[in-house]
Amino acid sequence: MEKLDKIVERVKGLPNKKLIAANGVDSHTIEAIHEAMELGLIDATLVGDKNKIAETCKELGISIDHFEIIDIKDPQQAANIAVKQISEGKGDLLMKGLVSTDQYMRAILNKEYGLVPPKGLLTHITVIETQNYHKLLTVSDVAIIPNPDLRQKIVITNLLIKTAQKIGVEKPKISVVSAAEMVTDAMPSTLDAAILSKMAERGQIKGAIIEGPLSLDLSVDMESVQIKGMKSEVAGDADCLLFPNIEAGNVFYKTVTKFAKSEVAAFVAGAKVPCVLSSRGDSAKTKMYSIALAALVS
């Protein structure tokens, strides 16, 4: 796939999923959900202040009757109720509305009714459409795990593989990114990358071709591959990027979205259901693409 629109088209052919929005009162969230409903991707319940939802719907020219509404005034309580709805089997997808990421994650991680399986690991997965690359790029982690260890990187890698396969990449090529392609104990991320690459080679990680360590240019730029004489099935043609830490991932994410004006879809993987986690400032289009991706993964 080269475009996020292709994800939307794929989801159109599937049965509707039920989305629960945590404090879904803001215009971008409601507009995105309404568009996804109009496209036949989802049905939706908005948990939040009904008066604010009514005001927002009026501003957008959308009938409030399109949505099931659970009237909750407090944002944290709205997030809690939304998660409880999912845990009780009343929804297939969770979505963050006008609530802080801390409040949203607190609800997801709640020990009584939260959505994380025992010994589970949550990671943030982003699918990026950029005019400067020839296909969609799936990356992690840019938002949740500050400094993943090898065990966590194995989990993240498997979640990257599952996501890439859902968007049509039968055997994704994964680049384990570091600052260089040489293995050195002075840079621990290169050691993890080499281990992950060998694990895939030996079949301990299945369903992907994994190469690492690779620098970013060698991951996605064939000219750099040719100049440096790198021989690799992944180099220059990566489907997925696994970042060494949140600093690298987050800077990459913000660079491609702010400077390259790339479009993205993102969700939290590893929970019992996909959880859409976009910024409160993200556009309705970004949120709609994120809904479509979560519905497809679901």
Residue pairs with C-beta under 8 A, 6 or more apart in sequence:
1 7
1 135
1 136
1 167
1 168
1 169
2 129
2 134
2 135
2 136
3 129
3 136
4 127
4 129
4 136
4 263
4 264
4 265
4 289
4 292
4 293
6 167
6 168
7 127
7 167
7 265
7 289
7 292
7 293
7 296
8 39
8 41
8 288
8 289
8 292
10 167
10 168
10 296
11 41
11 292
11 295
11 296
12 39
12 40
12 41
14 295
14 296
16 40
16 41
16 42
16 43
17 41
17 42
17 43
17 92
17 93
17 294
17 295
17 298
18 42
18 43
18 44
18 45
18 90
18 91
18 92
18 93
19 33
19 36
19 42
19 43
19 44
19 45
19 91
19 92
19 93
19 94
19 95
19 291
19 295
20 44
20 45
20 47
20 82
20 85
20 86
20 90
20 91
20 93
20 94
20 95
21 29
21 33
21 44
21 45
21 46
21 47
21 48
21 82
21 95
21 96
21 97
22 47
22 48
22 78
22 79
22 82
22 83
22 94
22 95
22 96
22 97
22 99
22 104
22 107
23 47
23 48
23 49
23 72
23 75
23 78
23 79
23 82
23 97
23 98
23 99
24 30
24 33
24 44
24 46
24 47
24 48
24 53
24 95
24 97
24 98
25 46
25 48
25 49
25 52
25 53
25 56
25 97
25 98
26 56
26 97
26 98
26 280
27 56
27 59
27 60
27 284
28 282
28 283
28 284
28 287
29 95
29 97
29 98
29 284
29 287
30 46
30 53
30 56
30 57
30 60
30 62
31 60
31 62
31 284
31 287
32 284
32 285
32 286
32 287
32 288
32 290
32 291
33 42
33 44
33 46
33 67
33 95
33 287
33 288
33 291
34 60
34 62
34 66
35 284
35 288
36 42
36 44
36 288
36 291
36 292
36 295
37 43
37 44
37 66
41 291
41 292
41 295
42 93
42 291
42 295
43 68
44 66
44 67
44 68
45 67
45 68
45 69
45 70
45 85
45 90
45 91
46 53
46 67
46 68
46 69
46 70
46 97
47 69
47 70
47 72
47 78
47 79
47 81
47 82
47 85
48 69
48 70
48 71
48 72
48 75
48 78
48 97
48 98
49 71
49 72
49 73
49 78
50 69
50 71
53 64
53 67
53 69
54 64
57 63
57 64
70 78
70 81
70 85
72 78
72 81
75 98
75 99
75 100
75 103
76 99
76 103
76 106
76 107
78 97
78 99
79 96
79 99
79 103
79 104
79 106
79 107
80 107
80 110
80 113
82 91
82 94
82 107
83 94
83 107
83 108
83 110
83 113
83 114
83 115
84 113
85 91
86 94
86 115
86 272
86 273
87 113
87 114
87 115
87 272
91 273
92 273
92 295
92 298
93 273
93 274
93 275
93 276
93 291
93 294
93 295
93 298
94 108
94 115
94 271
94 273
94 274
94 275
94 276
95 275
95 276
95 287
95 290
95 291
95 294
96 104
96 275
96 276
96 277
96 278
98 280
101 143
101 277
104 275
104 277
105 122
105 144
107 114
108 114
108 115
108 116
108 122
108 268
108 271
108 275
109 116
109 122
115 271
115 272
115 273
115 275
116 122
116 270
116 271
116 272
117 272
120 270
120 271
121 145
121 152
121 155
121 156
121 270
122 144
122 145
122 268
122 269
122 270
122 271
123 140
123 141
123 144
123 145
123 152
123 155
123 156
123 159
123 268
123 269
123 270
124 140
124 141
124 142
124 143
124 144
124 266
124 267
124 268
124 269
124 277
125 138
125 139
125 140
125 141
125 159
125 160
125 163
125 266
125 267
125 268
125 269
126 138
126 139
126 140
126 142
126 253
126 264
126 265
126 266
127 136
127 137
127 138
127 139
127 163
127 167
127 264
127 265
127 266
127 293
128 136
128 137
128 138
128 139
128 256
128 262
128 263
128 264
129 136
129 262
129 263
129 264
130 137
130 256
130 260
130 262
130 263
131 260
131 262
132 260
133 220
135 239
136 167
136 239
137 220
137 238
137 239
137 240
137 241
138 160
138 163
138 164
138 167
138 169
138 172
138 239
138 240
138 241
139 160
139 240
139 241
139 242
139 243
139 249
139 252
139 253
140 156
140 159
140 160
140 240
140 241
140 242
140 243
140 249
140 269
141 148
141 156
141 243
141 246
141 249
142 243
142 246
142 249
142 250
142 252
142 253
143 246
143 249
143 250
143 253
143 266
143 277
144 246
144 268
145 152
145 156
145 246
146 245
146 246
147 245
147 246
148 156
148 245
149 192
150 192
150 195
150 196
153 176
153 192
153 196
153 242
154 196
154 199
154 205
155 270
156 242
157 174
157 196
157 205
157 208
157 210
157 242
158 205
159 269
159 270
160 172
160 174
160 208
160 240
160 242
161 172
161 174
161 205
161 206
161 207
161 208
161 240
162 269
162 297
163 269
163 293
163 297
164 172
164 208
164 239
164 240
165 172
165 207
166 296
166 297
167 293
167 296
169 239
171 207
171 208
171 209
172 207
172 208
172 209
172 239
172 240
173 208
173 209
173 211
173 233
173 234
173 237
173 238
173 239
173 240
174 200
174 208
174 209
174 210
174 211
174 212
174 234
174 238
174 239
174 240
174 241
174 242
175 211
175 212
175 214
175 218
175 219
175 220
175 234
175 235
175 238
175 240
175 241
175 242
176 192
176 193
176 196
176 197
176 210
176 211
176 212
176 213
176 214
176 242
177 193
177 212
177 213
177 214
177 215
177 216
177 219
177 241
177 242
177 243
177 244
177 248
178 187
178 189
178 190
178 193
178 212
178 213
178 214
178 215
178 244
179 187
179 189
179 215
180 187
180 190
180 213
180 215
181 213
181 214
181 215
181 218
181 228
181 230
182 190
182 213
183 190
183 191
183 193
183 194
183 213
184 190
185 191
187 213
189 213
189 244
189 245
190 212
190 213
192 212
192 244
193 212
193 213
193 214
193 244
194 212
194 213
196 205
196 210
196 212
196 242
197 210
197 211
197 212
199 205
199 210
200 206
200 208
200 209
200 210
201 210
208 240
209 233
209 234
210 234
211 232
211 233
211 234
211 235
212 242
214 232
214 234
214 235
214 238
216 241
216 252
217 224
218 224
218 225
218 228
218 230
218 232
218 235
218 236
219 234
219 235
219 236
219 238
219 241
220 236
220 238
220 241
221 236
222 235
222 236
222 237
224 236
225 232
225 235
225 236
241 252
243 249
243 252
253 264
256 262
256 264
257 264
263 285
263 286
263 289
264 286
264 289
264 290
265 286
265 289
265 290
265 292
265 293
266 276
266 277
266 278
266 286
266 290
266 293
267 274
267 275
267 276
267 277
267 290
267 293
267 294
267 297
268 274
268 275
268 276
268 277
269 297
273 298
274 293
274 294
274 295
274 297
274 298
275 294
276 287
276 290
276 291
276 294
278 286
278 287
278 290
